[in-house]
């Protein structure tokens, strides 16, 4: 699906029961959950829970953090969108 949209995905892995620091990016980012359960928190806006197969696009400059729910590691495909 990502290749059909002209995106070049890379795979990343997040450890079970981990939480990232707050971050934001200078390009839109498309994420697809391959394995695990994730919760993305957007300060002042709320949270989004994602399961395998779910897709999320985070726009440029949006502050967020991610928590891996449960002990299973999470695997994501990520790509930048112009």
C-alpha positions as CSV (number, residue, x, y, z in Angstrom):
1,X,0.0,0.0,0.0
2,X,2.7,2.5,0.9
3,X,4.7,1.7,-2.3
4,X,1.5,2.3,-4.4
5,X,1.3,5.8,-2.9
6,X,4.9,6.5,-3.8
7,X,6.2,6.2,-0.3
8,X,9.5,4.5,0.7
9,X,8.8,2.8,4.1
10,X,11.3,1.8,6.7
11,X,10.7,-0.6,9.6
12,X,11.3,0.3,13.2
13,X,10.8,-1.6,16.4
14,X,9.7,-0.3,19.8
15,X,10.2,-2.2,23.0
16,X,7.2,-3.5,24.9
17,X,6.0,-1.2,27.7
18,X,8.1,1.7,26.5
19,X,7.3,5.3,26.1
20,X,9.0,7.9,23.8
21,X,9.8,11.4,24.6
22,X,7.5,14.1,23.1
23,X,8.6,14.8,19.5
24,X,7.6,16.5,16.3
25,X,8.9,16.2,12.8
26,X,9.6,18.6,9.9
27,X,7.7,16.4,7.4
28,X,4.4,14.5,7.4
29,X,4.9,11.0,8.5
30,X,2.8,7.9,7.6
31,X,2.8,5.0,10.1
32,X,1.4,1.5,9.7
33,X,1.3,-0.8,12.8
34,X,2.6,-4.3,11.9
35,X,2.7,-5.8,15.3
36,X,1.8,-4.7,18.9
37,X,-0.5,-2.1,20.3
38,X,0.4,1.5,20.5
39,X,-1.1,4.7,22.0
40,X,-0.2,8.0,20.4
41,X,-0.8,11.0,22.7
42,X,-1.3,14.5,21.3
43,X,-1.0,17.0,24.2
44,X,-4.1,19.2,24.3
45,X,-5.9,17.0,21.8
46,X,-6.2,13.5,23.2
47,X,-5.0,10.0,22.4
48,X,-5.3,7.4,19.6
49,X,-5.0,3.7,20.2
50,X,-3.7,1.7,17.3
51,X,-3.6,-2.1,16.6
52,X,-2.0,-4.1,13.9
53,X,-3.1,-2.9,10.4
54,X,-4.0,0.6,11.6
55,X,-2.6,3.6,9.7
56,X,-1.9,7.0,11.1
57,X,-0.6,10.1,9.4
58,X,1.0,12.8,11.6
59,X,1.3,16.2,10.1
60,X,4.4,18.4,10.2
61,X,5.1,20.1,13.5
62,X,2.5,18.1,15.5
63,X,3.8,17.4,19.1
64,X,3.2,13.8,20.2
65,X,4.5,10.8,22.1
66,X,4.0,7.1,21.7
67,X,3.5,4.4,24.3
68,X,3.7,0.6,23.6
69,X,0.9,-1.0,25.4
70,X,1.6,-4.4,26.8
71,X,4.9,-6.4,26.9
72,X,4.9,-7.3,23.2
73,X,7.4,-5.3,21.1
74,X,5.7,-3.1,18.4
75,X,6.8,-3.1,14.8
76,X,6.0,-0.1,12.6
77,X,6.4,0.8,9.0
78,X,7.2,4.5,8.6
79,X,7.5,6.8,5.6
80,X,7.8,10.5,5.0
81,X,5.3,12.3,2.8
82,X,6.1,15.5,1.0
